[in-house]
Amino acid sequence: MLQTTQTTIRGIRIMTEQLRPMRSFSLMPKLLKIVGPALAPLVTGEISVEQDIEVLFPVLVSALERLDADDAEQLLGRILESTVVVREGNKYELTNEDQINAAFTGDLKAMLEATWFVLKANYESFFDADLLKTAAVSQEAEKASLSS
């Protein structure tokens, strides 16, 4: 059974249902490619998945540098597709760009914090897994071989 998790971020109620396992799995290659190298501080224990967005901001910036605008929008849409936001009494099902825009207009930080919350809800058990460490080591080796 898919678990629903909720929180309040900056006065905005966020409810997300876990992505179906195959949907979640299909996102993993893209997430690993984009954020894998940026997750090195998580792998080494320098930062924790439980820390807030301010601490994780350098990780986020590093990950976003790997995306063009179209890829970023598409990935964000897929991450948030099973999320509902209630803001100022209005309910937004984040299944498309218009709903995401309406839910977070004027508060990009809340959108980033909500995205981090949804990623944790779907992948938190993975963040500590050996697979993450293996992916980070593999990407570092690939980067080293390309620069030599």
N, C-alpha and C positions, 0 to 999 in steps of 0.2 A: 504494500500500500504506500502511495506517495505521501510524504509528510508535508504539512503546511507549517511554515514558520513565519512569525511576524515580529515587527519591532516598530518603534517610532523614531524617526530621524528628522531632527530640525522641525518638529511639529507635524510631520507628515507620516501617516500610518502606512507601513509597507507590509504586505502579505504576499508571500511567495510559496508556490507549491513546487516541490522538487520536480525537475525535469524528468521525463520518462528515461529510464536507464540508457536506451539506445540513442535517444536524442542527446543526452548528456555526453555519452561516449563519442558521438559524431562531432561534438564541439571540441573534444580534447586535443586532436592534432593541431587545430588552429590556435587554441589557447597555449599549448606547449611551445609552438613555434614563435608566438608573439611574446608571451610572458615568461617562457622557460628561463632564459638568461636573466631576466629581471628578478626571478624568484630566488636567486642565489642567496640573498640575505635570510630568506626563510629556511633554506636548506642548511645553511651554516648555523642557524639559531641566533643570528644577530638581531632579528626581529621575529615577532610571533604573529600568527594569523589573527590572533585576538586583539592586536593593537588597532587603534583607530586610524582613520584615513590620513591624518596629519603625519603620523609616523611612516605610513606606507606610501606617502606621496612620491618620494623618489623612485620607488618600485613602479608605481603607476606611470610616471613620466617616461621611464625607461621602456616600459611596455608599449605605450602609445607611440613612441618614436618609430616603432617598427610597422606602423599601420598608415595607409593612406586614408583619406576621409571616407571614401565609399566603404572600404573594409571595416573601418571603425563603426560606422552606422549599422552595417549589416551584423557585425558581431554583437554590438550592444542590443540590437533588436532580438537576436536569438537568445542572448543571456536573460533578457527581461521578459520574454514572451509568456511566462507563466506567473507573472507578478501583477498584483492589483495595488493601486495607491489610492488612499483617501486623503484629500487635501482640501481644507476649508469646506468640508461637507460634500465635495464632489468626488465621485468614484471614477477612477481611470483604469481600465484593463489595458496593460501595456503590450498590446498585440500588434501595434503598428506605430509608425513614426509620429502621426498626429496625436495619439494618446500619450506617447512619451513626452512630446513637446508640451502638451497641455498640462501634464502632471508636474513638470519640472521647470516651467517657464520662470525665469528670473532666479533660479537656484541650481546652478550647475553643480555646486558642491553637494547638494542633496542627491542629485542624480548619481554622482560618483560614489557617494556613501551607500546609496541603495544598491548600486551595481556590485560593490564589494560585499554587501550583506547577502545578495543573491548568489554570488560566487561561493561564499563560505557555506551557504545552505546546501549548495549542490556538490561542492568539491572539498569540503573541509577534511574529510577522512583521507582524501588523496594527498593533501598538502604535507602530511607527515609520512607518507608512504615511501618505500624504497624506490618506487617507480619514478617519483619526482626527482630524487637524488640522481638516479641513473640518467634521466633526461637532461638534467643540468650538466652533468659530467660529459655526456655525449655531445651536447651543443658546444661546450667549451673546447672539447677536442676538435670538433669540426671547425670552429673559429680559428683555432691555433693552426690547423693544417692549411686553411685558406690563406693565412697571413705569412706562411713560410714558403 
